[in-house]
Amino acid sequence: MPQLVLVRHGQSEWNLQNRFTGWWDVDLTEKGIEEAKAAGVLMTEKGVDHDICFTSFQTRAIKTLNLALDEMDRLWLPVEKHWRLNERHYGGLTGLNKQETREKHGDEQVHIWRRSFDTPPPEMETGSEYDLSGDRRYEGVPVPKSESLKLTIERVLPYWEERIAPALKKGQRVLISAHGNSLRALVKHLSRIPDDEITSLEIPTGQPIVYDLDGDLAARDRYYLSER
């Protein structure tokens, strides 16, 4: 029975500062480092092992994966990185403090930008200090100017179908270290969660989510490893 484990990166510096992060690259806090290590310890204690790992191009997810694997004595596992597992792009909101943004634009508007399924935030202006279109890691990548959750799902799922699902179908145990919204995309797909319900799903940092799948990759069970 194929097994998939999803881990949202540990607390990041901008999580702590309550800022919209998206594709901008920020590091883990000390708490985030401890969360990542604790995830590795928990997986070891529960006897959860992996054959291949996937992560994004973003430091906070990569470091979370490496820290967890180090605790598991599994740093030698193959790891594939891809931009399609990046966090949702928050466009012109990137870098802004969430509370200050609410005070400026109102709670209702910010709630729509953050939690609607298909309404993206304002686009990032070309030349913004947070514009990554010239970043070397994204050479040849269609860097978005803003994304809704719907658009995030549309760019995550092709990677799932092309790379991750085939690994699971071959019987490989898969670990994915990614972000709140790229993981929402996978959870929505696997658990068949309706559009109007997925936006309220919270994925906590550093908590491994386990999927037991059948041969067709339909979800037989989904649970937080800490609860088993």
PyMOL commands that set and color helices and strands:
alter all, ss='L'
color gray80, all
select helices_A, chain A and resi 13-16+30-45+59-71+83-85+91-93+98-105+107-115+136-138+149-169+180-191+195-198+225-227
alter helices_A, ss='H'
color red, helices_A
select strands_A, chain A and resi 3-8+52-55+79-81+174-178+209-213+219-224
alter strands_A, ss='S'
color yellow, strands_A
deselect
rebuild
show_as cartoon
